[in-house]
Structure formats: structure tokens, C-alpha cells
Amino acid sequence: MSSSLNIQLTDKLRQYVDERASDGDVYATPSEYIRELIRQDMAEQGILRHVLEGVEDIKRGRFSSKSIVDFKGRKTPRRRAP
């Protein structure tokens, strides 16, 4: 289900959105461009949330002193298909 959202933009912002949604660009419509911006923001917020959780884990002492090099070349058992 989709719903509408009305926003007000300055002339300069509207012109930019229109340029991004032109025939020569990736986005076919202004709505498509705005939706993609929102998706990117959601992804960035998800990454930020994970980083902050990691920082909190470090503050609480929940971490390993091993580095990725310690795990490189380590063989892990293969899982069998269920």
C-alpha cells in the first residue's frame, strides 16, 4: 500500500530534483528519486545503529582481542543441508 506525502521545496531544490528525474538521469520521476533518498537514509541509519551498538559493546568490555588476521585461513566446519 502506498500513500501520498506533500512537501514544499525551495525553487532551487525543486529544480535539482527535476534535473535528477530527467530523461538523462537514473530516476524516471521525482517520486522515484525521493523514495531512493529515503531508502539510502534508512540503510545509513541501520549501519549507524550497528556501529553505536558495537561502541557500546566495547565500553562494556564485550569484545575480542583477536583480529581478522587471526581468523583468516581458519577452517570452519561445513554445515550439512537439512
FENSULRA-V553727 format. One record per helix or strand of 2 or more residues. SS is the DSSP state (H for helix, E for strand). FROM is the first residue (numbers start at 1). TO is the last residue. If there is no record, write none. Layout:
ss=[SS	SS]
from=[FROM	FROM]
to=[TO	TO]
//
This chain:
ss=[H	H	H]
from=[11	30	68]
to=[20	59	71]
//
